[in-house]
Amino acid sequence: MAEARLVGDEKAWKRWRGLRQAPGKDGVKTVDLTTSTEDVNYPWSDANRYWNTQVLLAMDRAGMISLEWPEPPDGPGREHGRGTTGDLRGSA
């Protein structure tokens, strides 16, 4: 995956199925960007979070979901944008 440029349909849908398992409340799902599929060896890796984020961003651009990113708490890592969760609002 580290050398791939596009995640592809099959892997994207597999990732989406994993991400959408998160509980929701009031039409909002909070997803864990470290969610993995059976072919991911290191769910906490930057690469896994990157590909999960790319899937969500592509779906947002296509109008399939609507993303809302919470403000990160003050503290270490904030300057690098290394969040691990995001909220999904709307039809998903």
TORPA-4810 file (N, C-alpha, C, O; in nm, 3 decimals):
<nodes>
NODE_1_0.081_-0.119_0.000_0.000_0.000_0.000_0.085_0.126_0.000_0.042_0.228_-0.053_M
NODE_2_0.202_0.122_0.057_0.285_0.242_0.066_0.323_0.294_-0.072_0.345_0.414_-0.089_A
NODE_3_0.332_0.205_-0.172_0.369_0.247_-0.306_0.249_0.278_-0.393_0.265_0.334_-0.501_E
NODE_4_0.130_0.243_-0.350_0.009_0.265_-0.430_-0.024_0.414_-0.437_-0.002_0.488_-0.342_A
NODE_5_-0.077_0.455_-0.551_-0.119_0.594_-0.570_-0.270_0.608_-0.554_-0.319_0.713_-0.513_R
NODE_6_-0.343_0.503_-0.587_-0.489_0.501_-0.575_-0.529_0.379_-0.495_-0.470_0.272_-0.508_L
NODE_7_-0.629_0.396_-0.413_-0.671_0.284_-0.329_-0.753_0.183_-0.410_-0.750_0.065_-0.377_V
NODE_8_-0.824_0.224_-0.512_-0.904_0.133_-0.594_-1.041_0.107_-0.533_-1.059_0.118_-0.411_G
NODE_9_-1.136_0.072_-0.618_-1.274_0.053_-0.574_-1.290_-0.054_-0.467_-1.352_-0.031_-0.363_D
NODE_10_-1.233_-0.171_-0.492_-1.251_-0.284_-0.400_-1.198_-0.251_-0.260_-1.266_-0.273_-0.160_E
NODE_11_-1.076_-0.199_-0.254_-1.017_-0.166_-0.124_-1.089_-0.049_-0.059_-1.105_-0.046_0.063_K
NODE_12_-1.132_0.048_-0.139_-1.203_0.163_-0.082_-1.334_0.120_-0.016_-1.364_0.161_0.095_A
NODE_13_-1.410_0.035_-0.086_-1.536_-0.012_-0.027_-1.510_-0.097_0.097_-1.586_-0.090_0.194_W
NODE_14_-1.404_-0.177_0.095_-1.369_-0.259_0.212_-1.337_-0.167_0.331_-1.382_-0.192_0.443_K
NODE_15_-1.260_-0.064_0.306_-1.226_0.032_0.412_-1.352_0.102_0.462_-1.371_0.118_0.583_R
NODE_16_-1.438_0.145_0.369_-1.561_0.215_0.409_-1.648_0.125_0.495_-1.703_0.172_0.595_W
NODE_17_-1.662_-0.001_0.460_-1.743_-0.093_0.542_-1.687_-0.101_0.684_-1.764_-0.106_0.781_R
NODE_18_-1.555_-0.102_0.698_-1.494_-0.104_0.831_-1.518_0.026_0.906_-1.552_0.025_1.025_G
NODE_19_-1.501_0.138_0.837_-1.517_0.269_0.902_-1.661_0.295_0.944_-1.684_0.360_1.047_L
NODE_20_-1.756_0.248_0.869_-1.896_0.280_0.901_-1.953_0.196_1.016_-2.067_0.216_1.055_R
NODE_21_-1.875_0.105_1.068_-1.919_0.024_1.182_-1.924_0.105_1.311_-1.978_0.058_1.412_Q
NODE_22_-1.870_0.225_1.310_-1.866_0.309_1.430_-2.009_0.344_1.474_-2.097_0.362_1.390_A
NODE_23_-2.030_0.353_1.605_-2.163_0.392_1.652_-2.194_0.536_1.611_-2.102_0.617_1.595_P
NODE_24_-2.320_0.567_1.595_-2.361_0.702_1.559_-2.460_0.758_1.659_-2.522_0.686_1.737_G
NODE_25_-2.472_0.890_1.655_-2.567_0.957_1.744_-2.613_1.084_1.674_-2.531_1.163_1.628_K
NODE_26_-2.744_1.104_1.666_-2.802_1.223_1.604_-2.752_1.243_1.461_-2.723_1.356_1.422_D
NODE_27_-2.742_1.137_1.384_-2.700_1.147_1.245_-2.551_1.167_1.226_-2.506_1.192_1.114_G
NODE_28_-2.474_1.155_1.334_-2.329_1.176_1.325_-2.259_1.048_1.365_-2.289_0.988_1.468_V
NODE_29_-2.164_1.006_1.282_-2.078_0.893_1.317_-1.939_0.947_1.342_-1.892_1.033_1.268_K
NODE_30_-1.876_0.899_1.442_-1.736_0.930_1.466_-1.657_0.809_1.423_-1.680_0.698_1.473_T
NODE_31_-1.564_0.828_1.331_-1.486_0.715_1.282_-1.345_0.720_1.337_-1.289_0.827_1.362_V
NODE_32_-1.290_0.604_1.355_-1.153_0.589_1.401_-1.067_0.565_1.278_-1.081_0.463_1.211_D
NODE_33_-0.978_0.658_1.248_-0.895_0.646_1.128_-0.794_0.532_1.136_-0.728_0.502_1.037_L
NODE_34_-0.781_0.469_1.251_-0.694_0.352_1.262_-0.771_0.222_1.234_-0.716_0.113_1.249_T
NODE_35_-0.898_0.233_1.195_-0.975_0.116_1.156_-0.901_0.044_1.045_-0.850_0.108_0.953_T
NODE_36_-0.897_-0.088_1.053_-0.821_-0.162_0.952_-0.905_-0.273_0.892_-1.012_-0.307_0.941_S
NODE_37_-0.854_-0.327_0.784_-0.911_-0.445_0.721_-0.813_-0.559_0.744_-0.705_-0.539_0.800_T
NODE_38_-0.851_-0.679_0.700_-0.766_-0.795_0.727_-0.630_-0.789_0.659_-0.539_-0.862_0.697_E
NODE_39_-0.615_-0.704_0.558_-0.486_-0.695_0.490_-0.397_-0.582_0.542_-0.295_-0.551_0.481_D
NODE_40_-0.435_-0.521_0.653_-0.355_-0.414_0.714_-0.281_-0.471_0.835_-0.344_-0.521_0.929_V
NODE_41_-0.149_-0.465_0.833_-0.069_-0.520_0.942_-0.053_-0.424_1.059_-0.041_-0.467_1.174_N
NODE_42_-0.051_-0.293_1.031_-0.027_-0.193_1.135_-0.136_-0.087_1.131_-0.118_0.016_1.067_Y
NODE_43_-0.250_-0.111_1.198_-0.362_-0.018_1.190_-0.329_0.123_1.239_-0.391_0.219_1.194_P
NODE_44_-0.236_0.136_1.328_-0.203_0.267_1.385_-0.102_0.343_1.298_-0.064_0.455_1.331_W
NODE_45_-0.058_0.283_1.189_0.044_0.345_1.105_-0.007_0.468_1.033_-0.128_0.484_1.011_S
NODE_46_0.086_0.556_0.996_0.051_0.675_0.918_-0.011_0.634_0.785_-0.103_0.700_0.738_D
NODE_47_0.039_0.527_0.724_-0.013_0.482_0.594_-0.159_0.440_0.605_-0.239_0.476_0.519_A
NODE_48_-0.196_0.367_0.708_-0.334_0.324_0.725_-0.425_0.444_0.746_-0.532_0.453_0.684_N
NODE_49_-0.384_0.535_0.834_-0.465_0.656_0.857_-0.476_0.737_0.728_-0.582_0.793_0.699_R
NODE_50_-0.368_0.745_0.651_-0.369_0.819_0.524_-0.473_0.761_0.428_-0.555_0.834_0.373_Y
NODE_51_-0.470_0.629_0.409_-0.562_0.568_0.314_-0.707_0.577_0.361_-0.796_0.597_0.279_W
NODE_52_-0.732_0.562_0.491_-0.868_0.580_0.542_-0.915_0.723_0.517_-1.030_0.745_0.478_N
NODE_53_-0.827_0.819_0.540_-0.862_0.959_0.516_-0.890_0.983_0.368_-0.985_1.054_0.334_T
NODE_54_-0.808_0.924_0.279_-0.830_0.941_0.135_-0.965_0.886_0.091_-1.032_0.946_0.008_Q
NODE_55_-1.004_0.771_0.147_-1.135_0.713_0.115_-1.245_0.809_0.158_-1.338_0.836_0.081_V
NODE_56_-1.236_0.861_0.280_-1.339_0.953_0.330_-1.343_1.081_0.248_-1.452_1.130_0.216_L
NODE_57_-1.227_1.136_0.213_-1.223_1.259_0.134_-1.282_1.238_-0.005_-1.353_1.325_-0.056_L
NODE_58_-1.253_1.125_-0.067_-1.309_1.097_-0.200_-1.461_1.085_-0.192_-1.532_1.135_-0.280_A
NODE_59_-1.511_1.019_-0.089_-1.656_1.005_-0.073_-1.720_1.140_-0.045_-1.831_1.167_-0.092_M
NODE_60_-1.653_1.224_0.032_-1.703_1.358_0.060_-1.710_1.440_-0.070_-1.811_1.506_-0.097_D
NODE_61_-1.604_1.436_-0.149_-1.601_1.509_-0.277_-1.711_1.461_-0.371_-1.767_1.541_-0.446_R
NODE_62_-1.742_1.332_-0.367_-1.845_1.276_-0.454_-1.986_1.302_-0.400_-2.084_1.269_-0.467_A
NODE_63_-1.996_1.361_-0.282_-2.126_1.390_-0.223_-2.193_1.271_-0.157_-2.312_1.275_-0.127_G
NODE_64_-2.116_1.164_-0.134_-2.171_1.043_-0.073_-2.183_1.057_0.078_-2.272_0.997_0.139_M
NODE_65_-2.096_1.134_0.137_-2.098_1.162_0.281_-2.063_1.309_0.299_-2.021_1.376_0.205_I
NODE_66_-2.080_1.358_0.419_-2.041_1.495_0.452_-1.952_1.489_0.575_-1.994_1.443_0.682_S
NODE_67_-1.830_1.536_0.560_-1.733_1.530_0.670_-1.734_1.657_0.753_-1.748_1.767_0.700_L
NODE_68_-1.718_1.640_0.881_-1.694_1.751_0.973_-1.577_1.710_1.059_-1.583_1.607_1.127_E
NODE_69_-1.471_1.789_1.058_-1.352_1.757_1.137_-1.355_1.840_1.265_-1.362_1.962_1.259_W
NODE_70_-1.350_1.774_1.379_-1.349_1.847_1.506_-1.218_1.922_1.526_-1.114_1.883_1.472_P
NODE_71_-1.224_2.028_1.603_-1.102_2.099_1.640_-1.018_2.007_1.728_-1.070_1.953_1.825_E
NODE_72_-0.892_1.990_1.696_-0.808_1.905_1.781_-0.781_1.974_1.915_-0.776_2.097_1.922_P
NODE_73_-0.763_1.895_2.019_-0.731_1.955_2.149_-0.591_2.015_2.146_-0.506_1.974_2.066_P
NODE_74_-0.569_2.112_2.232_-0.434_2.168_2.244_-0.341_2.060_2.296_-0.379_1.979_2.380_D
NODE_75_-0.220_2.060_2.247_-0.123_1.964_2.297_-0.030_1.917_2.189_-0.037_1.963_2.075_G
NODE_76_0.058_1.824_2.223_0.156_1.773_2.127_0.087_1.711_2.006_-0.015_1.644_2.019_P
NODE_77_0.143_1.732_1.889_0.089_1.674_1.767_-0.008_1.763_1.693_-0.034_1.740_1.575_G
NODE_78_-0.063_1.863_1.760_-0.163_1.947_1.696_-0.106_2.017_1.573_-0.175_2.031_1.472_R
NODE_79_0.017_2.062_1.582_0.077_2.135_1.472_0.099_2.048_1.348_0.125_2.100_1.240_E
NODE_80_0.089_1.916_1.364_0.111_1.825_1.252_-0.018_1.766_1.198_-0.015_1.689_1.103_H
NODE_81_-0.133_1.801_1.256_-0.260_1.751_1.207_-0.274_1.601_1.217_-0.329_1.539_1.126_G
NODE_82_-0.227_1.542_1.324_-0.228_1.397_1.336_-0.348_1.345_1.414_-0.332_1.268_1.508_R
NODE_83_-0.467_1.387_1.377_-0.586_1.337_1.442_-0.613_1.192_1.404_-0.564_1.145_1.302_G
NODE_84_-0.689_1.124_1.485_-0.722_0.986_1.453_-0.871_0.964_1.439_-0.915_0.852_1.412_T
NODE_85_-0.952_1.069_1.457_-1.095_1.054_1.440_-1.150_1.166_1.356_-1.090_1.273_1.345_T
NODE_86_-1.266_1.142_1.297_-1.338_1.245_1.223_-1.487_1.215_1.236_-1.525_1.099_1.255_G
NODE_87_-1.571_1.316_1.226_-1.715_1.297_1.234_-1.776_1.298_1.095_-1.737_1.378_1.009_D
NODE_88_-1.872_1.211_1.072_-1.945_1.207_0.947_-2.087_1.251_0.975_-2.151_1.201_1.068_L
NODE_89_-2.138_1.344_0.897_-2.273_1.393_0.914_-2.347_1.376_0.782_-2.290_1.395_0.675_R
NODE_90_-2.474_1.341_0.791_-2.556_1.331_0.671_-2.578_1.187_0.631_-2.569_1.096_0.713_G
NODE_91_-2.606_1.169_0.503_-2.637_1.034_0.456_-2.510_0.955_0.434_-2.424_0.992_0.353_S
NODE_92_-2.500_0.847_0.505_-2.381_0.763_0.492_-2.420_0.618_0.496_-2.334_0.530_0.487_A
</nodes>
